[in-house]
Amino acid sequence: MKKRLSPWNLGATLYMPATRKDIADAVTQDKIPGLRSLVICLEDAVSEEDIPAALKNLEQLLHKLSACMRNQGKTDWPLVFIRPRHAEMGKRLKEHYDLSAIDGFVLPKFTLSALAEWWDIIGGTHLHMMPTLETEDVFDVVQMRELANHLIAHPCHERIIALRIGGNDLMNVVSLRRPRDLTLYDSPMGYVIKMLVSVFGTRDFALTAPVCEHIDDQAVMARELALDMAHGLVGKTAIHPRQIEIIQSALMVTQSEHSDALRILNSSQAVFKSQGVMCEPATHRRWAAAILDRARFYGLHSEQNAEGIRLFNATQHH
């Protein structure tokens, strides 16, 4: 997979309804600071009656992007994905729309039974995939293990950038909504995320974190992001531009993590103490490699204070 399509390059993935008229500027004119990836949504963010207008707007947007790429040779923009409403719409997009400037599809409500239909659409194209895990099946560890094993053996494996965890849809399955003052990890989603990391993370799939819909509550967002990082998630869905800097700040690596990672990967000792913590290269090597990957994409934190963590020397990789 090309460096541009590394899961670490997703960062805060901003979802934008396909009805919006300013998406082209967001992609080509750097109108949204720090934006690394976005999803043009034709599913939950667009009502049924607005679908014709959304598709027309998308057609014009794709024409603008492909013309910009062709005439100006411009490709240093954020990763751009389309989220079709269903596979039938995905097939229509492939057959009738210019997708040359698009990096891939986000596959809604993805299940094992849907794999063959989606691969028929995507297999013969350049498009990559981000399946979204957001159906009742996701609560069943046996079904998730079966899905993971099929994806590993399937030719689509090389096209999957990351699996997206659809938090709100999964909460809806159990008739719940996130409480205002709690993180998703304080709900049944805590189990789901842990299980998905255990099933897919052990098979080297990248997973992204669900959206935090409480846009103005930065305290809850900060607590949730700390837990996202502790679970090894590679990015997070964003629904508002003000969330981008907060998410990508959390993806930065602390000086102590970076120092430990370097020592773990370069040490000849079986066990050693670093900053008051035991380091064991035999068991911490994969963690250390992931930390250095994150640092290459997001840089290092300079310091911590009571208000949070300030950005320092964050490197942008579009």
Secondary structure, 3 states (H helix, E strand, C coil): CCHHHCHHHCEEEEEEECCCCCHHHHHHCCCCCCCCEEEEECCCCCCHHHHHHHHHHHHHHHHHHHHHHHHHCCCCCCEEEEECCCHHHHHHHHHHCCCCCCCEEEECCCCHHHHHHHHHHHCCCCCEEEEEECCHHHHCHHHHHHHHHHHHHCHHHHHECCEEECHHHHHHHCCCCCCCCCCHHHCCHHHHHHHHHHHHHHHCCCEEECCCCCCCCHHHHHHHHHHHHHCCCCEEEECCCHHHHHHHHHCCECHHHHHHHHHHHHCCCCCEEECCEEECHHHHHHHHHHHHHHHHHHCECCCEECCEECCCCCCCCC
